[in-house]
Amino acid sequence: MKLLKCLSRPLGFREGIIVVAVVTLAGSVAYVAPASGQASGGVAPTYGITLPQGYRDWTLISVARVGGPLNDMRAKLGNDVAIRAYRDGKLPFPDGTIIARLAWNQSTSEENNNAVRAVLERGLGPDTAQKVLAESFVAGAPSNVQFMVKDSNKYGSTGGWGFAQFTDGKPDGEAVLKTCFACHAPAKDRDFVFTRYSR
Ligand code: HEC
């Protein structure tokens, strides 16, 4: 009886943990679905990749900007497997790694510029302030999202990576996917991944 009593406490505690875990999981699934913003829009050709669920909530790896006439701003996000490999400096990236490259048209925020103009002019003088403002940008409309998915068996002929591109949640066609691996080839020493982790 005494033993039973002793046992009943840890069992109850464990059950509590399971309930909490299930509730947390349910909550995160419910949260992730709308936050991804882009509903499933089919399977990208060639590599058979669908838009990964919840990618918009993944962890930031780094940012980049591409100059004119492209003028877009980019963020690279990684799923948990990608981030662990990056932080551990692990190469090649393990199967299950997914790296996302988000891009937006570079845009100017008059609201931001107007808010800081006077302070900049006072501190830097009108000419320099104008220069700073002319080169201050924010992310505008999204252009497309690209993914690299690691599966060394499935994608053995392209360095273990599958490539996909989506515009407005819809997969882009075969023609653009033909360009991916060839252009990533110069990064072979880093498992075909250009982006380094920014601390
Ligand atoms: C003209 C060369 C070129 C082509 C074509 C290209 N990429 Fe990239 N890609 C890059 C470079 C350079 C970077 C790093 C800088 C950046 O993001 O702008 C990059 C970054 C990426 C990243 C982030 C991880 C990394 O390697 O840094 C992903 C994901 C990606 N590209 C996917 C694709 C997909 C999918 C395609 C085909 C639809 C593609 N790329 C086509 C050159 C290219």
Boltz pocket constraint, residues with backbone or C-beta under 6 A from the ligand:
constraints:
  - pocket:
      binder: B
      contacts: [[A, 64], [A, 66], [A, 74], [A, 76], [A, 99], [A, 100], [A, 101], [A, 146], [A, 147], [A, 148], [A, 163], [A, 164], [A, 165], [A, 176], [A, 177], [A, 179], [A, 180], [A, 181], [A, 183], [A, 184], [A, 192], [A, 193], [A, 194], [A, 195], [A, 196]]
      max_distance: 6.0
